[in-house]
Amino acid sequence: MKNLFIVRHAKSSWDDINLNDFERPLNERGKKDAPAMAEKMQDQKIKIDAFVSSPAKRARKTCEAFCKVYNVPKEKIIFEDDLYNAVAKNFYDVIEKIDDENKRVAIFSHNPGITDFVNSLISSVNIDNMPTCAVFAIKSDIETWLDFRTSEKHFLFFEYPKHN
């Protein structure tokens, strides 16, 4: 059994319009939402074995906030260039490279690709838009991540900061 937590980066800042998109930081709301979502997951006793992130600053900082709550050194984050400006295929390619020892993995990326990806997973669940810092969780009864793409997946939950 494998669990995947797909996380859109927290709210980013547009204060500096001259800043390269890759370097955009989190805004104040994003800096609050990221640890709050991680704490919400931890309060639910959700364990995460590995953290995989786009190297873009806003995704990286969101992932680092989760790592801090989970007491995981940020040096353990696995950065995947393919998660920046990713299409659904990129997500599957990254997932297939995950070490099989990791049963519960969080992946941090961006829209619009992340919304397209989650909508490719389970036909009965459709998300109009992955809000910032949203977590879409699924499980699959597989032994190896190589089997993820073609495996049957089961919806666990969809959570985001403004939910409820």
Salt bridges, closest charged atoms under 4 A:
ASP21 OD1 - ARG24 NH2 2.74
ASP21 OD2 - ARG58 NH2 3.15
GLU28 OE2 - LYS31 NZ 3.42
ASP33 OD2 - ARG29 NE 3.29
ASP49 OD1 - ARG104 NH2 2.81
GLU64 OE2 - ARG60 NH1 3.76
GLU64 OE1 - LYS61 NZ 3.41
GLU80 OE1 - LYS97 NZ 3.03
ASP93 OD2 - LYS89 NZ 2.52
ASP93 OD1 - ARG149 NH2 2.64
GLU96 OE2 - ARG149 NE 2.88
GLU152 OE2 - HIS154 NE2 3.84
GLU159 OE2 - LYS40 NZ 3.29
GLU159 OE2 - HIS163 ND1 2.98
